[in-house]
Amino acid sequence: MPSVALVGDYAVAGWIQSGHGGRTLLKRSAEAWEFVVCGGADLRTSAGLREAGLPADLVEPALARLAVAEAGL
């Protein structure tokens, strides 16, 4: 089951396809959501999210929301 954690104009979305999965960092633009980077467990860490381009002030809120979104998986 996929998960989505929204924070500001960013989202970390979990995905599963053919028994494999990961996470994608997305950024909202004026027209649509844009792909920033695709990854795995690294997008569940402060360092991974910062390296992927998430603004520093959104990292901790994103991690908290991601933990909630993935708690039932």
Residue pairs with C-beta under 8 A, 6 or more apart in sequence:
1 16
1 72
1 73
2 13
2 14
2 15
2 16
3 13
3 14
3 66
3 69
3 70
3 73
4 11
4 12
4 13
4 14
4 69
5 11
5 12
5 13
5 62
5 65
5 66
5 68
5 69
5 70
6 65
7 58
7 61
7 62
7 65
8 55
8 58
9 27
9 28
10 25
10 26
10 27
10 28
10 36
10 54
10 55
10 58
10 62
11 25
11 26
11 28
11 33
12 23
12 24
12 25
12 26
12 43
12 49
12 62
12 66
12 69
13 23
13 24
13 26
14 21
14 22
14 23
14 69
14 70
14 73
15 21
15 22
15 23
15 24
22 38
22 39
22 40
22 43
23 38
23 39
23 40
23 43
23 44
24 35
24 36
24 37
24 38
24 39
24 43
25 36
25 37
25 38
25 39
25 43
25 49
25 52
25 53
25 54
26 33
26 34
26 35
26 36
27 33
27 34
27 36
27 53
28 34
36 52
36 53
37 43
37 52
37 53
39 48
39 52
41 48
42 48
42 51
42 52
43 49
43 52
44 63
44 66
44 70
45 63
46 59
46 60
46 63
49 59
49 62
49 63
50 56
50 59
54 62
